[in-house]
Amino acid sequence: RRPNPPSADGTGCQRMALQLNLPLDLVLVRHGESEANVAADLLARGQDSGRDALLAAGRHDSQARLTELGREQARTAGQWLRENGGEFDRYFVSPYVRTKETAGEMALPDARWEADLMLREREQGVMQGNGSPTLGLSIEERTRLKMSTMFWAPTAGESVADVCVRVQHFIQLLSATAAGKRVVVVCHFRIMNAFRILLEDRHDDYEQICNEHLPNAAIVWYTRRDPGGCVHDRVYGGKVISVDQDGIAKEVPFAVGQHFTRTRSCWSRRGAFRRSSSTPDYWHRQGCRVGGCGDDSAAVPRFA
């Protein structure tokens, strides 16, 4: 008898269907430090000079450029990918200036970048110029934000849910045009949050994701390969890579909590994950092997 799908109401199947036929490797890169990031850092410390300069320039957020540090961060991330990433098949980038500059500074060989509007940063509406839609809010707006990080939106701007909708459309585009391929995407912090919510099936954990820090030029690498080399129907896990200015990379592997492997016309549910105290850098799965995919004792994804 075929096992039941993951949830009785069908939502689990819908989420899984969304994630089938994704790229074999999906590498997300956050842009380097930009003028908007500097303005946000200053505003967080109570200094308005950065915001005032951006507003005085009369430029939309999409026109904010990389700082010299941001360019160096992009070059460092690009060097790491050239040395460790292998060859890629498709290259996507947000149409914002800072992401296109990051893509150029990365200098990936033979890259032909495709700009996609679905990858643009979250629209900040009337909060534009602050570098973040949640900085400088009135008491009333802060109260609304506390009600729901996911669904709150600045006036004339977008909510996290709005961003997730268009990232979902982009994921569907990848399923249709880049299934089984190796893809690089240069985008923004809040776009990467949306990818995490959707690909890691963390719809109930979005508050934590939205509050987590991801440094400029950080890399989030998703893969469908498990440690034994078996390729799964959906994302198996990944790693977060941050490279410092000396070229030293810090890699933190993770596993996506629910896995489904199609084996002989039967759906098998993968077990829950826990971090082993004896091997802190690896994820171990509770449960047995499924489908003869090799040694599953360590659930750290396999990367090219």
N, C-alpha and C positions, 0 to 999 in steps of 0.2 A: 504494500500500500504506500502510495506516495505521501511523504510528510506534508503537513499543512504549511502554507506560506507563513512568514514571520508574524503577521498580525491578522486578527479576525476581521478588522474593518477594512483591510486592503491597503491601508496607507503604507505599510512596510513594503508591499509589492510595488506600489507606485514609486516609492523612493528608490527601490532596487532597480526598477526598469529605467529610471532616469540615469542611473550610473552604469548601466551595461554598455559594453563596447566603447569604453573610454580609451584615451591614449594609454599605451603601455607605461610610459613615464610622462608625468605632467609636472614641470618645474616652474614654480612661481617665484618671481624675483621682485622684491619691493624696490622702488626707485631710491636713488641716493638722496642725501640731505638736500632739501630745497629751500628757497626763500620763505615758503609758507611754513616749513618746519621751524625755521629760525624764529619767525614771527610768533608761532604757537608757543615755543619755549620761553620767549621773552614775556608773553602775555601771562603764562602760567606763573611767572615770577613777579607779576605785578607791573611789568613795563610795557607801555603802549607803543613804543617807538617803531617796532617792526610792523605792527598792524597799521599804524598811521602811514607808514611809508608805502605799504602795499595799496592802501586805499587811495593815497595821493597819486599814485602812478596810474590809477584808473584802469587797471588790467583785471581781467577775469582770472579766477583761480587756475584755469587751464594754462595760463601764460607764465606762471611762476617757474623760474629756472633753477637748475642745480647750483649749489655753492661749489667752491673749489674742493671742499671736503667731500661734497656729494659726488663730484666727478671722480675723485680718488677712490671712494667707496665702490662706485660702479666698476672702475677698472679692476679693483681687487676681486670683486665678485666674478667678473668676467674671466679673470685669470684662473680662478678656482674651477669654474665650469669648463674652461678649455682643458685643464689638466685632469679633471676628474669626471666630466660629464659625458665624454664621447661625442658622437655625432647626433644631431637632431634633425627632424624632418620638417617641422613647422615652427614658425616664430611669430608670436602675436604681441602687440603692444597697445597700451592705452594711447589715444591721440593727444594727450596732454604733453606739453613741451618737456616737462621734467622726466617723464617716462621715455620719451623718444631720445632725449639726451642720454639717459641711462643706457638704453639699448645700444646707442652708438658707441659710448665709452666702453661697453663690455667687449666689443670687438670680437664677437663670435664668428668663426670662419664660415664663409659662404652663407651667412644669414640673410634671408630676404624677409624683412619684417612686414607684417600685415597689421595696420591700425584698425582697431575695432571699437566702435562707440560704446558697446556694452561693457567695456573695461574701464571706462572713465571713472574718476573719483566720485564719491558721494557728493551730490549737489548741496551746498551749504545754505543756499537761499540768502536771507537777510544777514546771516552770520558770516558771510564771505569776508575775508580779510583777517579773520581771527586765526586762520590756520587749522582750526578745528570747530565743528558746529556746536560743540558742547562748552566752549569757553566763552566767558563774558555774558552768560545768560542772566535774564532777570529772575527775581525770586519766583514769579509765576511759572516761567519756563522751566526752571530747575525742578519745581514741583511736578510738572507734567513729565519731565524726563525720568524722574524717580518712579513714576507709575509704570513705565515700560521703556526700557532701552531699545527693545526691538521695534516698537511701533511709533515711538515719538519721532516727530520730524520738525526741524526748524521751519519757520514761516517761509513759504516758497521754496523749501528744500526737500530732501528725501529722507525717509526713515531707513533703518537697517533692513526692514522687510522689503522696501522698494528696491534696494540694492541687490538683495538676494534674488528677487524676481528676474532682474536682467542677467545676473550671473548664471542663474538656472538656464536661461535661454542660451547663453554662451556655452554652457556644458552640453546642451543638446546639439549645438553646432559642432562641437568637438566629436560627439558621438556619431554624427552624420558624416563628417569629413575627415576625421583624424583618428578613427578607431585603430588601435594597435600600433600607432605611431609614437614617436618621441617628440614632445612639444615643450617649448619654452614660452612663458607668458610674463612680460614685464608690466607691472600694474601698481596698485596703491594698497596702503594698509587696510582700508575698509573693504576693498575688493577681496583681498586675501582672507579677511575675516569671513566674508560671505562664502568663499570657496570652502573654508573650514567647516562652517555650519552645514553646508550641503553635502560635501564629500565625506565628512566624518560622521554624518548623521547625528549631529549634536544640536538638534533643534531645541532641546530642553536645557541646553547649557550655553546659550548664546550670550547671556549676561557676563559669564566668566570670559568668554572669547573676546567680547568687545572691550573688556578691561585689561586684557593681557598685553604686554609690551612686545613689539616686534621691531627690532632696530632697522634703520635704513639699510638698504642693499642686502637684507636677509633673504635667504632662499628657503622655500618650503617645497620639498620634493615628494610627490606622490608616485607610488608604483603599484602595479598589479601583480608583481612577482613576489612569491614567498621565499623563505630561506632555501628551500629545496629546488628552486628554479621553476616551480609550477606557476603558470600564468592563470590568474583568476578572472572571473567575469567582471568583477568590480574592484575598486581600490582595496589593496590588502593592507597597506601601511605607508610609512614615509619617514622623513627626517627633516629637522629644521637645522639649517646651517647658517652660522654667522661667522664672517671672516674679518679679523682685525686688520689694522693697517700694516702689520708685519707679515700678513699672509697666513697667519695661523688660524685654522678653522676649528670651530667648536660645533660638533655634530650631536644632535639629540634625536635618536630614533623613536618612533612611536608606531603603534599598530591601531588600525581602525577597529572599533569594538565589535562589530558584527560582520561576519564573512559568510558568503554563500557560494558553494562550489557546485557546479553542475557536473554530476558524475553518473554516467549510464542512465540518463533520463531521470535522475532523481535529485531533488534538492536536499543538500545536507547543511545543517546550520553549524557554523563554526563556534567554538566555545568562547567564554568570556576571557578577558585578559587581566593579568595582574603583573605587577613589577616584582621581580624576584629580589629579595634583600641580599642574596649572595652574589648576584650579577646585576648591579644597578643599571648598567648600560643596555640591557637586553630585556625584551618582553617575553614572558613565558605564557603559554596558553594552557589553561586547565582543560584537559580532554585528550582524545586520541587522534591519530592520523586520519585524514579523510581523502579518499580517492587516490591513494598511492602517490602523493606529491612529494615524497622525500621525508627527511628527518624534520619533524615539526617541533622538536623540543625547544628551539629558540625561534620565536615568532618575529625576529627582526627581518624586515623586508630585504630582498636582494636587489642591489643596484648594479647597473652596467658599469 
